[in-house]
Amino acid sequence: MQELSMTTMETLVMAFGAMGLGIILLVKGGNWTVDAAIFLAKHMGVSRLVIGLTVVAFGTSLPELVISVNSNYQNLPGIALGNVIGSNTANILLVIGATALIGTLSVIPRLVIRDLSMMLVATLILAGLMKYGTIGHLAGLLMIIILLLYTFWIYRKASVSGIETGEESEEPFFKNLKISVLFLILGLLGITAGAEFLVRGAKISAAIIGVPDAVIGLSIIAIGTSLPELSTCLVAAGKKQTDIVIGNIVGSNIFNILMIIGMTALLKPIQTGLAAAQLSELDIWITLAVSLIFAAILFFYGKINRFIGIIFLGAYTVYMVSIFAFYIT
């Protein structure tokens, strides 16, 4: 890596500052958006089940969606794809790994087979599409349709079983309709502004450091957009609600691929050529391998203990170091 002049260093610091501000706005804006949307849904008499399957699921993935759409329109497919691929890897190795340090995460294997299978299928779909060089409008539409059918299937299964998914959320700090609408708007504005700061900061940082934008998407942006999942999982683990932890991560990974990549491609085709070559040749397969290992552990072992958590965190550290060591020479 070449030595940086003071002016270049100042620009790099400002770029990282913009990325930090972007992450803060994304997290805060995401929280406000979800809280306000839940309040409005309850006000309109929507059930907890529907809220969990739609409002919360969509709301928590909104920051990643805005980042990917924004990046793709700025001709930065590496960030658009790296954001999702890196986030899915971080969700398993970083979030699950860190959460397992608090306590063992246990599940009943037969209850998670459907969702784990869907996560693997979604990852395979993305890996296959990336080999073609372009993820077009039709592919994006099909991904969204698959997600809608999957969500409807879950809803029907849960309705027949009389299940209400998700825990009862804490009461938001606003108590009336007007305030909730205000915070919904502020949340959406925060997400939009945060995504802009994050993407622009990442673009400048990548240019100065001399790495592909995909590397920034796989690392800094992916970790930043995984912070809400990390926070939610740590709180749930502290309350011994380990099923919520596993469900949150598996559901998030499914949504990340089918909704975010699907919607991004539907709005504008994603070019997965030279700019994102590393992603299609290596990183998507790492994500698939990590997902397979995660699914196999849950299916055959039924739990993620502290030892496995440490291995996950170690593997993620090695992965992050290897990414930058390979490109910064």
MOHUJO-V927865 format. One record per residue. PHI is phi in degrees with one decimal (999 if undefined). Layout:
BEGIN
PHI
PHI
END
This chain:
BEGIN
999
-73.6
-68.5
-100.8
-72.8
-59.5
-63.1
-65.1
-63.3
-62.5
-63.1
-64.3
-61.7
-64.1
-65.0
-66.0
-63.1
-63.3
-66.1
-62.4
-62.9
-60.8
-63.6
-61.1
-64.3
-64.0
-65.7
-67.0
-62.6
-63.9
-62.9
-63.0
-62.3
-65.4
-60.2
-66.3
-65.1
-63.6
-60.3
-65.8
-63.5
-64.2
-61.7
-91.5
81.4
-77.3
-71.2
-60.9
-61.3
-65.2
-59.4
-65.2
-79.1
-119.3
-60.6
-68.5
-60.9
-70.0
-62.8
-71.8
-96.4
-60.6
-57.4
-63.0
-63.5
-63.5
-62.1
-66.0
-63.6
-58.6
-62.8
-64.5
-70.4
-91.7
58.9
-122.3
-62.7
-61.7
-74.8
-57.9
-84.7
-61.7
-56.7
-75.7
-61.5
-65.9
-64.8
-65.3
-66.8
-64.6
-58.0
-83.3
-73.3
-84.5
-69.4
-63.7
-60.0
-67.6
-66.8
-65.8
-68.5
-75.1
-175.9
-64.4
-98.1
-113.1
-141.3
-90.5
-47.8
-66.2
-84.5
-115.1
-58.3
-58.4
-72.5
-63.8
-62.9
-64.8
-61.7
-67.9
-62.1
-61.1
-65.3
-64.4
-59.8
-63.6
-60.1
-65.7
-65.4
-67.4
-73.1
-85.2
94.0
-146.5
-104.5
-89.4
-58.5
-63.2
-61.8
-61.7
-62.4
-63.5
-63.8
-67.0
-62.1
-59.1
-64.3
-63.5
-64.0
-63.9
-63.5
-63.1
-62.5
-60.7
-60.7
-64.5
-61.6
-68.1
-65.2
-63.6
-82.2
72.3
-93.6
-109.9
-79.5
85.5
-84.3
-69.4
-75.9
-68.0
-66.6
-66.4
-76.3
-98.8
-121.5
-139.4
-63.9
-62.6
-65.9
-65.6
-64.3
-59.8
-72.7
-64.2
-65.3
-62.1
-63.6
-65.1
-65.6
-62.3
-64.1
-62.9
-65.6
-61.4
-63.2
-64.6
-59.4
-65.7
-67.6
-65.3
-62.6
-66.1
-62.1
-68.4
-60.2
-61.8
-66.9
-72.0
-70.1
90.6
-120.4
-61.3
-61.1
-61.3
-65.2
-65.1
-63.8
-69.6
-107.9
-61.4
-66.4
-61.4
-65.3
-60.6
-78.9
-91.1
-60.1
-60.4
-63.2
-62.1
-61.5
-61.2
-68.8
-64.6
-64.7
-63.1
-65.3
-63.8
-93.7
64.5
-99.5
-68.6
-65.9
-67.1
-60.5
-62.6
-61.5
-62.2
-71.4
-62.1
-62.4
-62.9
-66.3
-66.2
-62.8
-55.1
-79.3
-70.8
-85.4
-69.8
-66.0
-60.8
-66.8
-61.2
-69.4
-65.2
-76.5
-156.9
-53.0
-94.8
-85.2
-106.7
-78.9
-60.5
-61.8
-122.5
-60.2
-60.0
-65.5
-78.0
-90.7
-133.7
-67.9
-64.4
-75.4
-65.5
-60.5
-63.9
-63.1
-62.2
-64.1
-63.7
-63.0
-59.4
-64.4
-64.2
-61.9
-67.9
-72.0
-92.7
-108.1
78.1
-161.9
-116.2
-93.6
-61.6
-61.9
-65.0
-59.3
-64.0
-62.2
-58.8
-64.2
-62.7
-63.8
-67.6
-61.5
-61.1
-62.0
-63.7
-62.3
-65.7
-60.4
-75.2
-62.7
-72.3
-96.4
-95.9
-128.2
END
